[in-house]
Each structure stands twice: as structure tokens, then as C-alpha cells.
């Protein structure tokens, strides 16, 4: 969630961030597992896929399409940002 919290991110950026942050701390997640996680976030209302354009409107909400995962950009919804903030606070406060 953190990788798409402050900007529209494409799948490759998300995959890179997730695998980098996971490092050696846990089993590496596959691209397929990351796509499934993104799809779950979208289904739960925590993320939204978008099509970006250099022309207005620059970001247009789109439906999740497994055939187009590399063409879409992903961004957290307000509900997703709230959940991420609450989770971060719990981690920090221990």
C-alpha cells in the first residue's frame, strides 16, 4: 500500500518497491502474488486503477483488468490512505 500512497504508480514500480522492502526478511513475493494483492486492495475499496494521460483529465479511473495490469497506474483511495496511516501508527507505537 505504501508504494502507491503518495503518487500514481505503475506495476513495475510497485513490484520493485515491494521486493526491495521485503529484502531478505521474508519469502520473496512473485509478480503474480503482488498483482493479486493489488486486485484485493481494489476489491476492498483501498486502491483504484487509473489510466494516465498528458492531456486533461490527466488521471481517469479505470476498471481493473488483468490483461492491462502493465498499462494501468494505481493509487490509494482515501479509505486506503486511512488504513495505511492506522497501520503505520500501530507499528510505530509498538
C-alpha positions in Angstrom: 0.0 0.0 0.0 2.8 2.4 0.9 4.2 2.3 -2.7 1.0 3.7 -4.1 0.1 6.0 -1.2 1.6 9.3 -2.4 1.6 9.0 -6.2 0.2 7.1 -9.1 2.5 4.1 -9.6 2.7 1.6 -12.4 3.0 -2.2 -11.7 6.8 -2.3 -12.2 7.5 0.4 -9.6 5.2 -1.4 -7.1 6.9 -4.8 -7.8 10.3 -3.2 -7.4 9.4 -1.4 -4.1 7.7 -4.5 -2.6 10.6 -6.8 -3.4 13.2 -4.2 -2.2 11.4 -3.6 1.1 10.9 -7.3 1.7 14.5 -7.9 1.1 15.7 -11.0 3.0 13.2 -10.6 5.8 10.7 -12.8 4.2 10.0 -15.1 1.2 10.1 -13.1 -2.0 6.7 -12.3 -3.4 6.1 -13.2 -7.0 4.7 -10.7 -9.5 1.5 -12.8 -9.6 1.1 -12.5 -5.8 1.6 -8.8 -6.0 -1.0 -8.4 -8.7 -3.4 -10.5 -6.6 -2.7 -8.2 -3.6 -3.4 -5.1 -5.7 -6.6 -6.7 -7.0 -7.7 -7.4 -3.4 -7.0 -3.8 -2.4 -9.1 -2.6 -5.3 -11.9 -5.0 -4.5 -11.8 -3.8 -0.9 -12.0 -0.2 -2.0 -8.5 0.7 -0.8 -6.9 1.3 -4.2 -8.1 2.5 -7.6 -6.5 1.8 -11.0 -6.2 4.7 -13.4 -5.2 5.5 -17.0 -2.9 8.5 -17.1 -2.7 11.0 -20.0 -0.6 14.1 -20.7 -3.9 15.8 -21.6 -6.7 16.7 -19.2 -8.1 14.8 -17.5 -4.7 13.6 -16.6 -5.9 10.7 -14.4 -9.0 8.7 -15.4 -10.3 6.0 -13.1 -10.4 2.6 -14.8 -11.6 -0.9 -14.1 -9.0 -3.4 -13.0 -8.2 -5.6 -16.0 -5.7 -8.5 -15.6 -4.9 -8.1 -19.3 -3.9 -4.5 -18.8 -2.1 -4.5 -15.5 1.1 -3.1 -17.0 -0.9 -0.2 -18.7 -2.6 0.9 -15.5 -1.4 3.1 -12.7 -2.5 2.5 -9.1 -3.3 5.0 -6.3 -4.7 4.6 -2.8 -8.2 5.8 -2.2 -9.0 7.9 0.9 -10.0 4.7 2.7 -6.7 3.1 1.7 -4.7 6.0 3.0 -6.6 5.9 6.3 -5.9 2.2 6.8 -2.2 2.7 5.9 -2.0 5.6 8.4 -3.6 3.5 11.1 -1.3 0.5 10.4 1.8 2.8 10.5 0.7 4.3 13.8 0.3 0.8 15.3 3.8 -0.2 14.1 5.4 3.0 15.5 3.6 2.8 18.8 4.6 -0.9 19.1 
